Amino acid sequence: MSDAAAVPVPKPPVPAWKLLAVLGGGGAVAGLLLVVAYLATIEPIRAHKAQVLADGVREVLALPADAPYEERWWSGGRLVAERPAGADDLDRIWFARRPDGSVGWAVVAEGNGFADRIRLIFGWDPVAGRLLALKVLESKETPGLGDAVAADGPASFRARFTGVAVSETTPVRGVKADATPNAPNEVDTVTGATVSSRAVVKIVNGAVRRWAPAVAASREGGR
């Protein structure tokens, strides 16, 4: 027997078609799983978003859980009851007769914050010229700073909008918090989150300017 080390026999190279078959098959399986997951979750996600929006409408209009409200779409310079072709979520508005007899409108609007887009909904009484309430629906502002604009609670930033004066010609003003009383259309911004705070104010003012003429011209615009 020879003491020389055995020379390993080289393995034959793997055919290219086998590599392609493995990669292609793996990609096809992964793609199929993604499609299945998408189809399985799309309707629950849509239903959840619709419920969040419905809850938001009732919340900012201070409506009971079972209170009815109606939807209107922006089309041809006026509000219509049916969704026009090509319209998106920002082309609609909701109204309801509130318990005190006033007509409240719920408006969804969005715009740029400090870190990303901010999407919110607010209640508005255009006859009284005031905001009813505000709620942030989506925000990716900086944790611990800008995300304060989306916080809940009686002392939160969103709570400062309740009752604030606003109209097409009298926009909301974001001011630094101080000891002096604010004007009816002023909202104290959040210390350390001034950019995010002012972004919310800007979004509200832009939405009021957009919708005020249509609401005033609609049959539901008054009391």
PARO-44321 format. One record per residue (C-alpha): x, y, z; residue number from 1. Coordinates in pm, 1 decimal. Example, Ala and Ser with C-alpha at 12.3 -4.5 7.8 and 13.67 -1.06 7.14 Angstrom:
// residues 2
@east=1230.0; north=-450.0; up=780.0; nr=1
@east=1367.0; north=-106.0; up=714.0; nr=2
// end
This chain:
// residues 223
@east=0.0; north=0.0; up=0.0; nr=1
@east=130.4; north=340.0; up=-89.2; nr=2
@east=181.3; north=596.6; up=181.4; nr=3
@east=99.4; north=879.3; up=-61.8; nr=4
@east=-217.4; north=1076.5; up=18.7; nr=5
@east=-511.5; north=987.9; up=-197.9; nr=6
@east=-579.5; north=1248.4; up=-463.2; nr=7
@east=-942.4; north=1369.6; up=-435.9; nr=8
@east=-1148.7; north=1315.4; up=-740.2; nr=9
@east=-1304.2; north=1646.9; up=-852.0; nr=10
@east=-1682.1; north=1656.0; up=-858.1; nr=11
@east=-1841.9; north=1728.5; up=-1190.0; nr=12
@east=-1978.6; north=2083.6; up=-1221.2; nr=13
@east=-2347.6; north=2133.7; up=-1159.8; nr=14
@east=-2524.5; north=2194.2; up=-1489.3; nr=15
@east=-2644.4; north=2547.7; up=-1538.1; nr=16
@east=-2996.5; north=2431.4; up=-1606.6; nr=17
@east=-3016.4; north=2276.8; up=-1258.5; nr=18
@east=-2909.5; north=2606.5; up=-1096.5; nr=19
@east=-3166.1; north=2794.3; up=-1300.5; nr=20
@east=-3433.2; north=2537.8; up=-1214.4; nr=21
@east=-3364.8; north=2565.9; up=-840.1; nr=22
@east=-3354.1; north=2945.7; up=-845.7; nr=23
@east=-3659.8; north=2971.8; up=-1068.2; nr=24
@east=-3856.2; north=2721.3; up=-865.6; nr=25
@east=-3768.4; north=2894.3; up=-537.9; nr=26
@east=-3864.9; north=3232.4; up=-682.5; nr=27
@east=-4193.5; north=3096.3; up=-812.3; nr=28
@east=-4282.6; north=2947.2; up=-474.0; nr=29
@east=-4192.0; north=3270.3; up=-294.4; nr=30
@east=-4396.5; north=3472.9; up=-541.2; nr=31
@east=-4693.4; north=3240.6; up=-502.4; nr=32
@east=-4676.8; north=3271.6; up=-124.9; nr=33
@east=-4670.7; north=3651.5; up=-151.5; nr=34
@east=-4974.6; north=3649.6; up=-378.4; nr=35
@east=-5162.6; north=3415.1; up=-145.7; nr=36
@east=-5075.2; north=3630.2; up=156.4; nr=37
@east=-5181.7; north=3946.2; up=-28.9; nr=38
@east=-5515.6; north=3800.2; up=-136.1; nr=39
@east=-5578.4; north=3663.8; up=211.9; nr=40
@east=-5513.8; north=3996.8; up=385.8; nr=41
@east=-5630.1; north=4265.4; up=141.5; nr=42
@east=-5998.1; north=4250.1; up=234.5; nr=43
@east=-5938.4; north=4242.4; up=613.4; nr=44
@east=-5700.8; north=4538.3; up=574.4; nr=45
@east=-5955.5; north=4731.2; up=368.9; nr=46
@east=-6227.9; north=4651.5; up=617.3; nr=47
@east=-6008.4; north=4765.7; up=905.6; nr=48
@east=-5921.8; north=5094.2; up=732.7; nr=49
@east=-6287.4; north=5155.1; up=652.7; nr=50
@east=-6381.8; north=5094.7; up=1016.3; nr=51
@east=-6105.9; north=5325.7; up=1140.7; nr=52
@east=-6230.5; north=5594.7; up=904.3; nr=53
@east=-6594.1; north=5545.7; up=1007.3; nr=54
@east=-6495.2; north=5567.0; up=1372.9; nr=55
@east=-6293.2; north=5879.5; up=1294.3; nr=56
@east=-6588.5; north=6048.5; up=1123.7; nr=57
@east=-6813.7; north=5987.8; up=1423.4; nr=58
@east=-6542.6; north=6089.5; up=1668.0; nr=59
@east=-6460.4; north=6426.6; up=1511.5; nr=60
@east=-6831.9; north=6503.7; up=1465.5; nr=61
@east=-6911.5; north=6393.4; up=1822.5; nr=62
@east=-7177.2; north=6151.9; up=1697.0; nr=63
@east=-7317.5; north=5851.2; up=1883.5; nr=64
@east=-7188.9; north=5513.8; up=1765.4; nr=65
@east=-7508.3; north=5436.4; up=1571.8; nr=66
@east=-7569.2; north=5788.6; up=1436.9; nr=67
@east=-7603.3; north=5813.9; up=1057.0; nr=68
@east=-7393.7; north=6038.2; up=837.7; nr=69
@east=-7375.3; north=6096.0; up=464.3; nr=70
@east=-7094.9; north=6104.7; up=211.3; nr=71
@east=-7041.6; north=6358.0; up=-66.3; nr=72
@east=-6790.2; north=6356.3; up=-351.5; nr=73
@east=-6621.9; north=6649.5; up=-523.0; nr=74
@east=-6706.0; north=6648.3; up=-893.7; nr=75
@east=-6741.5; north=6924.1; up=-1151.2; nr=76
@east=-6702.1; north=7199.5; up=-896.4; nr=77
@east=-6977.5; north=7074.2; up=-665.7; nr=78
@east=-7063.6; north=6803.4; up=-415.7; nr=79
@east=-7245.0; north=6494.9; up=-544.8; nr=80
@east=-7382.4; north=6185.7; up=-374.0; nr=81
@east=-7217.7; north=5928.3; up=-604.7; nr=82
@east=-6848.7; north=5859.7; up=-646.3; nr=83
@east=-6722.0; north=5993.8; up=-980.0; nr=84
@east=-6481.4; north=5794.7; up=-1195.4; nr=85
@east=-6118.1; north=5839.9; up=-1098.4; nr=86
@east=-6191.0; north=5994.5; up=-758.0; nr=87
@east=-5977.2; north=5904.4; up=-456.3; nr=88
@east=-6032.9; north=5924.7; up=-80.6; nr=89
@east=-5932.0; north=6292.0; up=-66.3; nr=90
@east=-6217.5; north=6381.7; up=-301.4; nr=91
@east=-6490.1; north=6306.2; up=-48.6; nr=92
@east=-6633.7; north=6465.9; up=261.2; nr=93
@east=-6892.6; north=6359.0; up=519.1; nr=94
@east=-7167.9; north=6549.8; up=693.2; nr=95
@east=-7422.1; north=6482.4; up=963.3; nr=96
@east=-7687.0; north=6659.3; up=1166.5; nr=97
@east=-7536.0; north=6673.9; up=1514.0; nr=98
@east=-7729.8; north=6631.8; up=1842.0; nr=99
@east=-7737.9; north=7011.2; up=1894.2; nr=100
@east=-7898.7; north=7062.0; up=1551.4; nr=101
@east=-7590.3; north=7197.7; up=1377.1; nr=102
@east=-7449.9; north=7047.7; up=1057.9; nr=103
@east=-7099.0; north=6914.6; up=1103.1; nr=104
@east=-6859.7; north=6816.7; up=828.0; nr=105
@east=-6577.8; north=6563.6; up=855.4; nr=106
@east=-6278.8; north=6623.0; up=630.3; nr=107
@east=-5982.8; north=6394.1; up=557.7; nr=108
@east=-5665.7; north=6573.8; up=449.0; nr=109
@east=-5295.0; north=6504.2; up=431.0; nr=110
@east=-4965.9; north=6679.9; up=371.7; nr=111
@east=-4594.9; north=6676.2; up=443.3; nr=112
@east=-4477.7; north=6666.2; up=803.1; nr=113
@east=-4118.1; north=6674.5; up=924.4; nr=114
@east=-4033.2; north=6310.3; up=849.6; nr=115
@east=-4314.2; north=6188.2; up=626.0; nr=116
@east=-4676.4; north=6245.7; up=527.2; nr=117
@east=-4937.6; north=6320.0; up=792.4; nr=118
@east=-5295.3; north=6210.2; up=730.1; nr=119
@east=-5570.0; north=6342.1; up=953.5; nr=120
@east=-5943.0; north=6395.5; up=985.2; nr=121
@east=-6116.2; north=6691.7; up=1145.4; nr=122
@east=-6471.0; north=6794.8; up=1223.6; nr=123
@east=-6583.7; north=7139.9; up=1114.0; nr=124
@east=-6890.8; north=7356.7; up=1161.9; nr=125
@east=-6866.1; north=7614.3; up=879.0; nr=126
@east=-7170.8; north=7810.1; up=999.3; nr=127
@east=-7023.0; north=7868.0; up=1344.6; nr=128
@east=-6675.8; north=7895.3; up=1189.5; nr=129
@east=-6505.6; north=7655.5; up=1425.5; nr=130
@east=-6337.7; north=7317.3; up=1442.5; nr=131
@east=-6517.4; north=7042.2; up=1630.7; nr=132
@east=-6229.5; north=6799.9; up=1681.8; nr=133
@east=-5920.0; north=6661.0; up=1512.4; nr=134
@east=-5764.4; north=6314.5; up=1489.3; nr=135
@east=-5441.2; north=6203.5; up=1322.2; nr=136
@east=-5500.7; north=5886.8; up=1119.5; nr=137
@east=-5146.5; north=5820.4; up=995.8; nr=138
@east=-4813.9; north=5968.9; up=1098.8; nr=139
@east=-4448.4; north=5861.4; up=1089.6; nr=140
@east=-4308.3; north=6165.9; up=1266.1; nr=141
@east=-3999.7; north=6134.1; up=1486.8; nr=142
@east=-4070.8; north=5914.8; up=1793.1; nr=143
@east=-4062.6; north=6115.2; up=2113.9; nr=144
@east=-4087.5; north=6448.0; up=1931.3; nr=145
@east=-4300.8; north=6492.1; up=1619.9; nr=146
@east=-4520.5; north=6195.6; up=1700.4; nr=147
@east=-4672.2; north=6406.9; up=1978.5; nr=148
@east=-4908.1; north=6553.5; up=1715.9; nr=149
@east=-5085.6; north=6216.0; up=1700.8; nr=150
@east=-5114.2; north=6159.0; up=2077.2; nr=151
@east=-5453.0; north=6125.9; up=2244.3; nr=152
@east=-5575.0; north=6268.2; up=2571.7; nr=153
@east=-5737.5; north=6584.7; up=2708.8; nr=154
@east=-5403.2; north=6770.5; up=2717.6; nr=155
@east=-5281.7; north=6647.7; up=2377.7; nr=156
@east=-5201.1; north=6860.9; up=2075.4; nr=157
@east=-5504.8; north=6735.7; up=1885.4; nr=158
@east=-5730.3; north=6843.2; up=2173.5; nr=159
@east=-5615.2; north=7202.8; up=2125.6; nr=160
@east=-5806.5; north=7222.1; up=1797.1; nr=161
@east=-6148.6; north=7164.4; up=1952.6; nr=162
@east=-6349.7; north=7486.1; up=1931.3; nr=163
@east=-6079.9; north=7680.5; up=1744.4; nr=164
@east=-6209.2; north=7942.3; up=1500.4; nr=165
@east=-6142.4; north=7876.6; up=1132.7; nr=166
@east=-6285.4; north=7981.9; up=799.0; nr=167
@east=-6174.7; north=8038.0; up=443.1; nr=168
@east=-6055.8; north=8388.0; up=536.7; nr=169
@east=-5956.7; north=8322.2; up=899.8; nr=170
@east=-5702.7; north=8039.8; up=904.1; nr=171
@east=-5578.2; north=7863.8; up=1214.0; nr=172
@east=-5248.3; north=8003.6; up=1341.8; nr=173
@east=-4988.5; north=7790.5; up=1514.9; nr=174
@east=-4817.9; north=7989.2; up=1791.6; nr=175
@east=-4558.7; north=7908.5; up=2055.3; nr=176
@east=-4701.6; north=7816.0; up=2391.7; nr=177
@east=-4693.0; north=8105.3; up=2640.4; nr=178
@east=-4881.8; north=8240.6; up=2938.3; nr=179
@east=-5094.9; north=8486.6; up=2741.8; nr=180
@east=-5444.6; north=8392.6; up=2620.7; nr=181
@east=-5465.4; north=8285.7; up=2256.2; nr=182
@east=-5685.3; north=8446.2; up=1994.2; nr=183
@east=-5985.9; north=8232.1; up=1891.9; nr=184
@east=-5801.4; north=8104.1; up=1582.8; nr=185
@east=-5469.2; north=8025.7; up=1752.1; nr=186
@east=-5332.8; north=7686.0; up=1855.9; nr=187
@east=-5028.3; north=7633.7; up=2077.0; nr=188
@east=-4764.6; north=7425.4; up=1898.1; nr=189
@east=-4575.4; north=7141.9; up=2065.6; nr=190
@east=-4239.3; north=7235.1; up=2212.4; nr=191
@east=-3971.2; north=7037.8; up=2027.8; nr=192
@east=-4210.1; north=6949.3; up=1747.0; nr=193
@east=-4279.9; north=7289.4; up=1596.3; nr=194
@east=-4240.4; north=7171.5; up=1236.0; nr=195
@east=-4482.6; north=6881.5; up=1281.9; nr=196
@east=-4728.9; north=7102.7; up=1469.3; nr=197
@east=-4727.0; north=7370.6; up=1202.0; nr=198
@east=-4763.9; north=7099.9; up=936.3; nr=199
@east=-5092.4; north=6989.0; up=1096.5; nr=200
@east=-5212.2; north=7351.9; up=1104.2; nr=201
@east=-5119.3; north=7394.2; up=737.1; nr=202
@east=-5305.8; north=7075.9; up=638.7; nr=203
@east=-5621.2; north=7191.8; up=816.5; nr=204
@east=-5610.1; north=7538.4; up=660.0; nr=205
@east=-5555.0; north=7396.6; up=312.2; nr=206
@east=-5851.3; north=7162.1; up=348.3; nr=207
@east=-6080.4; north=7440.0; up=475.0; nr=208
@east=-5986.1; north=7665.1; up=182.1; nr=209
@east=-6054.1; north=7381.6; up=-60.5; nr=210
@east=-6390.3; north=7272.3; up=78.3; nr=211
@east=-6541.3; north=7600.5; up=202.7; nr=212
@east=-6690.4; north=7713.9; up=-133.9; nr=213
@east=-6840.0; north=7371.1; up=-208.5; nr=214
@east=-6986.2; north=7335.2; up=138.5; nr=215
@east=-7134.7; north=7685.6; up=130.5; nr=216
@east=-7298.6; north=7613.2; up=-204.4; nr=217
@east=-7442.8; north=7277.2; up=-98.4; nr=218
@east=-7794.0; north=7234.4; up=36.2; nr=219
@east=-7643.8; north=7083.1; up=354.1; nr=220
@east=-7412.5; north=7378.2; up=411.5; nr=221
@east=-7635.5; north=7561.5; up=657.4; nr=222
@east=-7848.4; north=7477.3; up=954.8; nr=223
// end
